Structures are given as C-alpha cells and as structure tokens.
Amino acid sequence: MKISVLGAGSWGTSIAIHLNRLGHQITLWMRDKNQFEEIMSTRHNKKYLDVDIPQEIYITTDLEEAAENSSIVVIAVPSHAVRDISKKLKDVIDKNSIVVNLAKGIETSTLKRMSEVIKEYFSNDVVVLSGPSHAEEVVRQIPTACVLASLNVKACEVVQDAFMDENFRLYINKDVVGVELGGALKNIIALGAGISDGLGFGDNTKAALMTRGLAEITRLGVALGSDPLTFLGLAGVGDLIVTCTSMLSRNRRAGILIGKGKSLEETLKDIGMVVEGVNTTKSAYKLSQIHKIEMPITKEIYSILFEGKNPYEAVYSLMTRDKKHELHGI
C-alpha cells in the first residue's frame, strides 16, 4: 500500500519506519530543508528520534508530491499546524484516500478537535490514532497498544489491517470525540504531574493529580458528547498513565522545569520541541468556561502558565477547595 506520512518529527518518523517494516511503500514529508539535507546525507534523524531511516523510505520537502496518489495519508505534524497542512492539500489528496491524524490537541482559536479541522477541507474518511505510544518505543518495536476512531468504522478496519503487527496492536472505538479529547487533555494533567515532580512532591500527589485529572477530563468530555467509558480506555487512562509517569513525555519534562522555577519561555526553549499541553491548557480552560464545567486542575495550570501564579499557591488552592463527593459532576 502507498502511504504518505506528513511530518518527520519523532512520531512521524517512528510510524514511517514501522509502516516500512510492514512492507508498505512510504513517502515521508518534512518541512525543514536543513533537516532534509542532513537526513538525505546521513539517513539519520538525529534531532527528533536519533534513528536511521531506511533507504526504502522516500523523503521529500514537496508537500503535494508527498501526498499525491496515496491510499492512506498520515498527518503527523503538531496540532497547531494541522489547519495549514489541510488547507494546502485540499485539492491534492485523492478523494478515496483515508486520512489518519496523529496530532493530539485542540485548536486554540476555534476550540475544534483535529478531525473537525481536517473535515473542513476534505470529504475523505478521517481516522484518529491515539493512545499510549511513545515514538521512541514504537520505533524499537516495544509492544504497544493504541486505539482508532472514525465516523466510518470500515475506514478504521482498513487502517487496522495496514498498521497492525505483533508489536503494534490497534483497537477500534466509535467515540471520535472521546478519543480525541482524551489524547489532548491528558497533556494538561501531565504538565501538572511534572510540576508536582519539580516541586519535590511524591507518589501520593501524582496519583491524586492523575485520578482527579481523569475526573475533570471526563466531565468536559461528557459535556461535549463523549462516552464516559472511553476515558477508561487507551486514549484516556492509558495515555494519561504513560504521559504523566515517563521521562519520554515532553509535557511531564516541561512541568518539571516549571516546578523547579523556570519560566514558560525558558522551559519551551530547553525542551526544544512542541509541548502540546501548553496550547491545550488554553483551549480546555476556555471550553470549561463556555460549558461551565469544573476543571480545577486545568484552571490552576492555566494560572501557572499564563498568569504567573506560584505553583505552591496553586497546590494550596487545589487542596483547600470546598468539600466534595468523589463522583460529583461525573
């Protein structure tokens, strides 16, 4: 099968190598011409994943060339770039191609999920791939399980058949809204988990953050039309666990730096790659206000990132809130 992967960051590179192993004809598009020249001369993606890229993978900086005549087009760019990529490919992608989105985020200006942004430009079936999937582990063929969601289950089945092997297992879920929101919102809680680590707190604090974080993710998700059970699956609690506990998580690493006293600007410079949870915090905070949903952790992380609140004060605010029943609002 001819498959295009648009984006040569860590996840795009990893999925391209994975699909190449399965025998597909892969084209990998990258935006950065300096990165392109380095990889063409070395066949090594040092910046994002530090792995060799097989010779069989065709690499290009021509977006239209990359996306033409493919059975599946994988969008593997950061969430803030999904609209621009979709707009440029509006008249390029074959109408029968399946579009697979890997970006996990909510557009800040419109508060739309990524599949909603993509559907503005294409009538194609859009499949969302989400779940606990560090690129660094997938490329090393470490057993991983993820979830696919689409309005068309048959499109999910095509992608499932094309992407699965003994090390990369894919389940299908019809709840597109829940799968996308779970994948995006867990990054906010991972920032909080990192801040907790940076402040020197322990396992008790992180467990509380993750559990109560899941509660507020579920509250917002249900308000937006999700099935609450989705958040107990791979795109919910699965992705939450891996992102809050692993040092491979950029969001957790960013949170640690902020907890240790670095500014947001300094933190993003140190990480050197997109930290999706930052923009998602803005979007989720806006959504919580619009829909009048209690999201205290999100609110405090927003205050830390964008209003200069001291993290210790944010913790105090969370711990001294009014008394609640555990399942309040769910």
Phi, psi and omega per residue, in radians:
M1 nan 2.424 3.090
K2 -1.518 2.096 -3.087
I3 -2.228 2.304 3.076
S4 -1.789 2.358 3.048
V5 -2.036 2.009 -3.061
L6 -1.762 1.826 -3.093
G7 2.147 2.110 -3.089
A8 -1.975 0.626 2.943
G9 -1.304 -2.844 -3.058
S10 -1.136 -0.803 -3.081
W11 -1.257 -0.736 3.104
G12 -1.062 -0.784 3.116
T13 -1.085 -0.765 -3.121
S14 -1.091 -0.820 -3.095
I15 -1.207 -0.578 3.091
A16 -1.114 -0.771 3.125
I17 -1.148 -0.730 3.102
H18 -1.025 -0.841 -3.103
L19 -1.200 -0.556 3.065
N20 -1.118 -0.686 3.106
R21 -1.067 -0.538 -3.122
L22 -1.415 0.008 3.037
G23 1.642 0.129 3.126
H24 -1.373 2.779 3.079
Q25 -1.570 1.920 -2.953
I26 -1.922 2.313 2.942
T27 -1.991 2.259 -3.129
L28 -2.006 2.094 3.131
W29 -1.746 2.390 3.021
M30 -2.295 2.534 -3.087
R31 -1.419 -0.702 -3.001
D32 -1.352 2.033 -3.104
K33 -1.208 -0.555 3.086
N34 -1.163 -0.729 3.074
Q35 -1.093 -0.717 3.141
F36 -1.051 -0.828 -3.110
E37 -1.113 -0.691 3.132
E38 -1.151 -0.779 -3.104
I39 -1.217 -0.624 3.126
M40 -1.142 -0.546 -3.124
S41 -1.510 -0.481 -3.063
T42 -1.976 -0.337 -3.002
R43 0.976 0.594 -3.100
H44 -2.343 2.201 3.103
N45 -1.651 1.470 -3.031
K46 -1.259 -0.677 -3.011
K47 -1.154 -0.801 -2.956
Y48 -1.752 -0.581 -3.013
L49 -2.418 -0.259 3.128
D50 0.982 0.868 3.105
V51 -2.342 2.772 3.034
D52 -1.405 2.484 3.097
I53 -1.820 2.099 -3.070
P54 -0.975 2.575 -3.139
Q55 -1.060 -0.482 -3.091
E56 -1.170 -0.376 3.141
I57 -1.397 2.137 3.120
Y58 -1.462 2.226 -3.080
I59 -1.975 2.400 -3.119
T60 -2.613 2.766 2.994
T61 -1.857 0.054 3.130
D62 -1.593 1.859 -3.043
L63 -1.095 -0.770 -3.123
E64 -1.134 -0.758 3.111
E65 -1.044 -0.698 -3.091
A66 -1.142 -0.654 -2.974
A67 -1.616 -0.243 -3.064
E68 -1.210 2.511 2.954
N69 0.992 0.597 3.111
S70 -1.840 2.496 3.079
S71 -1.267 -0.625 3.115
I72 -2.306 2.321 3.067
V73 -2.018 2.039 -3.109
V74 -1.714 2.105 3.080
I75 -1.630 1.965 -3.037
A76 -2.196 0.641 3.102
V77 -1.743 2.872 3.056
P78 -1.031 2.731 -3.036
S79 -1.042 -0.597 -3.111
H80 -1.216 -0.230 -3.132
A81 -1.766 -0.058 -3.048
V82 -1.117 -0.722 -3.139
R83 -1.099 -0.802 -3.108
D84 -1.071 -0.767 3.118
I85 -1.102 -0.775 -3.120
S86 -1.099 -0.734 -3.136
K87 -1.079 -0.756 -3.111
K88 -1.188 -0.450 -3.072
L89 -1.776 0.131 -3.036
K90 -0.891 -0.727 -3.086
D91 -1.886 0.270 -3.064
V92 -1.860 -0.798 -3.055
I93 -1.204 2.340 3.097
D94 -1.024 2.432 -3.056
K95 -1.124 -0.322 3.126
N96 -1.664 -0.045 3.134
S97 -1.225 2.577 2.999
I98 -1.662 2.286 3.093
V99 -1.705 2.164 3.112
V100 -1.914 2.142 3.139
N101 -1.798 2.262 3.097
L102 -1.837 -0.243 -3.068
A103 -1.206 2.385 -3.131
K104 -2.015 1.795 3.141
G105 -3.074 3.073 3.069
I106 -2.222 2.215 -3.088
E107 -1.079 2.221 -3.024
T108 -1.164 -0.708 -3.039
S109 -1.294 -0.623 -3.052
T110 -1.904 -0.273 -3.047
L111 1.089 0.492 3.107
K112 -1.613 2.591 2.999
R113 -1.275 2.838 -3.047
M114 -1.085 -0.690 -3.139
S115 -1.159 -0.547 3.088
E116 -1.168 -0.707 3.092
V117 -1.090 -0.831 -3.109
I118 -1.077 -0.719 -3.092
K119 -1.186 -0.246 3.037
E120 -1.160 -0.410 -3.018
Y121 -1.980 -0.331 -3.073
F122 -2.279 2.563 2.979
S123 -1.633 -0.031 -3.109
N124 -1.091 2.766 2.970
D125 -1.161 2.329 3.096
V126 -1.981 2.212 3.109
V127 -1.983 2.285 3.097
V128 -1.699 2.271 3.058
L129 -1.953 2.111 -3.096
S130 -2.508 3.043 3.133
G131 2.189 3.121 -3.077
P132 -1.300 1.732 -2.946
S133 -2.590 1.333 3.009
H134 -1.102 2.223 3.134
A135 -0.998 -0.655 -3.102
E136 -1.077 -0.495 -3.140
E137 -1.557 -0.674 3.121
V138 -1.065 -0.738 -3.104
V139 -1.176 -0.422 3.101
R140 -1.581 0.128 3.106
Q141 1.082 0.623 3.025
I142 -1.411 2.281 -3.054
P143 -0.898 2.242 -3.039
T144 -2.443 2.492 3.056
A145 -2.215 2.314 -3.138
C146 -2.296 -3.104 -3.105
V147 -2.299 2.530 3.074
L148 -1.972 2.467 3.095
A149 -2.446 2.456 3.121
S150 -2.810 2.761 3.015
L151 -1.222 -0.330 3.106
N152 -2.026 1.837 -3.091
V153 -1.075 -0.577 -3.137
K154 -1.089 -0.612 3.078
A155 -1.126 -0.685 3.065
C156 -1.049 -0.709 -3.105
E157 -1.152 -0.646 3.082
V158 -1.089 -0.811 -3.134
V159 -1.171 -0.697 3.098
Q160 -0.992 -0.824 3.135
D161 -1.119 -0.657 -3.058
A162 -1.357 -0.519 -2.987
F163 -1.784 -0.347 -3.003
M164 -1.405 2.513 2.883
D165 -2.620 -2.941 -3.039
E166 -1.208 -0.226 3.129
N167 -1.919 -0.123 -3.076
F168 -2.388 1.692 -3.054
R169 -1.733 2.378 -3.098
L170 -2.170 2.259 3.029
Y171 -1.795 2.881 3.126
I172 -2.024 2.400 3.101
N173 -2.391 2.282 -3.114
K174 -1.357 -0.209 -3.055
D175 -1.477 1.449 -3.109
V176 -1.084 -0.756 -3.107
V177 -1.037 -0.858 -3.108
G178 -1.136 -0.728 -3.135
V179 -1.105 -0.749 3.141
E180 -1.208 -0.749 -3.128
L181 -1.163 -0.708 3.103
G182 -1.030 -0.795 -3.128
G183 -1.130 -0.555 -3.120
A184 -1.464 -0.849 -2.977
L185 -1.254 -0.456 3.136
K186 -1.095 -0.406 3.131
N187 -1.162 -0.518 3.088
I188 -1.148 -0.805 -3.121
I189 -1.163 -0.578 3.091
A190 -1.149 -0.639 3.023
L191 -1.044 -0.766 3.116
G192 -1.103 -0.713 3.115
A193 -1.090 -0.700 3.094
G194 -1.149 -0.730 3.098
I195 -1.043 -0.740 3.095
S196 -1.017 -0.770 3.102
D197 -1.108 -0.746 -3.126
G198 -1.119 -0.538 3.102
L199 -1.374 -0.172 3.119
G200 1.577 0.244 3.101
F201 -1.338 3.031 -3.001
G202 -1.996 -2.778 -3.074
D203 -1.140 -0.634 3.137
N204 -1.001 -0.801 -3.092
T205 -1.132 -0.785 -3.110
K206 -1.144 -0.705 3.114
A207 -1.085 -0.709 3.109
A208 -1.130 -0.776 3.129
L209 -1.047 -0.797 -3.109
M210 -1.139 -0.739 -3.087
T211 -1.219 -0.840 3.119
R212 -1.247 -0.490 3.035
G213 -1.114 -0.740 3.101
L214 -1.084 -0.634 3.128
A215 -1.091 -0.759 -3.106
E216 -1.355 -0.516 2.998
I217 -1.051 -0.777 -3.131
T218 -1.125 -0.737 3.126
R219 -1.021 -0.827 3.140
L220 -1.179 -0.740 -3.126
G221 -1.024 -0.788 3.139
V222 -1.121 -0.686 3.118
A223 -1.090 -0.500 -3.125
L224 -1.673 0.085 3.023
G225 1.837 0.211 -3.125
S226 -1.433 2.752 2.943
D227 -1.431 2.132 -3.094
P228 -1.009 -0.482 -3.137
L229 -1.159 -0.422 3.112
T230 -1.012 -0.598 -3.076
F231 -1.329 -0.121 2.995
L232 -1.636 0.033 -3.097
G233 -1.772 -2.838 -3.038
L234 -1.118 -0.654 -3.124
A235 -1.364 -0.224 3.136
G236 -1.833 -1.673 -3.069
V237 -1.120 -0.550 3.115
G238 -1.068 -0.902 -3.136
D239 -1.211 -0.564 3.116
L240 -1.088 -0.781 -3.133
I241 -1.050 -0.891 -3.031
V242 -1.183 -0.612 -3.068
T243 -1.379 -0.515 -3.131
C244 -1.465 -0.337 -2.991
T245 -1.963 -0.239 -3.009
S246 -1.789 2.492 3.031
M247 -1.342 -0.096 2.999
L248 -1.353 -0.216 -3.132
S249 -1.391 2.064 3.104
R250 -1.112 -0.633 -3.106
N251 -1.145 -0.766 3.097
R252 -1.118 -0.765 -3.139
R253 -1.075 -0.692 3.103
A254 -1.113 -0.754 3.116
G255 -1.051 -0.701 3.127
I256 -1.040 -0.775 -3.138
L257 -1.113 -0.718 3.112
I258 -1.147 -0.721 3.100
G259 -1.086 -0.489 3.119
K260 -1.498 0.019 3.019
G261 1.909 0.003 3.131
K262 -1.358 2.625 3.075
S263 -1.309 2.886 3.099
L264 -1.052 -0.737 -3.136
E265 -1.082 -0.801 3.118
E266 -1.106 -0.689 -3.115
T267 -1.105 -0.845 -3.118
L268 -1.120 -0.617 3.094
K269 -1.144 -0.729 3.138
D270 -1.166 -0.713 -3.140
I271 -1.160 -0.743 3.032
G272 1.353 0.025 3.091
M273 -2.426 2.960 -3.083
V274 -1.128 2.305 3.032
V275 -1.896 1.669 -2.977
E276 -1.046 -0.519 -3.072
G277 -1.112 -0.400 -3.098
V278 -1.152 -0.982 3.112
N279 -1.160 -0.596 -3.139
T280 -1.137 -0.571 3.074
T281 -1.061 -0.741 3.077
K282 -1.038 -0.862 -3.080
S283 -1.108 -0.801 -3.102
A284 -1.152 -0.667 3.108
Y285 -1.080 -0.759 3.094
K286 -1.088 -0.789 -3.138
L287 -1.090 -0.680 -3.137
S288 -1.122 -0.612 3.113
Q289 -1.259 -0.746 -3.134
I290 -1.083 -0.763 -3.046
H291 -1.681 0.048 3.104
K292 0.960 0.867 3.129
I293 -1.839 2.321 3.083
E294 -1.243 2.048 3.069
M295 -2.391 1.230 -3.023
P296 -1.082 -0.651 3.137
I297 -1.168 -0.799 3.100
T298 -1.031 -0.740 3.138
K299 -1.057 -0.775 -3.113
E300 -1.217 -0.659 3.102
I301 -1.165 -0.674 3.045
Y302 -1.011 -0.780 -3.126
S303 -1.111 -0.662 3.115
I304 -1.174 -0.827 -3.043
L305 -1.240 -0.731 -2.916
F306 -2.049 -0.149 -3.141
E307 -2.146 0.058 3.044
G308 1.293 0.368 -3.133
K309 -1.215 2.453 3.095
N310 -1.203 2.278 -3.117
P311 -0.968 -0.621 3.109
Y312 -1.111 -0.674 3.103
E313 -1.158 -0.628 3.111
A314 -1.128 -0.722 3.100
V315 -1.094 -0.766 3.119
Y316 -1.047 -0.736 3.132
S317 -1.065 -0.708 3.142
L318 -1.208 -0.720 -3.039
M319 -1.347 -0.283 -3.098
T320 -1.980 0.337 3.066
R321 -1.138 2.907 3.102
D322 -0.993 2.645 3.131
K323 -1.105 2.513 -3.092
K324 -2.405 2.734 2.855
H325 -1.437 2.531 -3.008
E326 -1.025 -0.700 -3.068
L327 -1.648 0.315 3.106
H328 -0.989 2.199 3.024
G329 1.459 -0.060 -3.116
I330 -1.734 nan nan
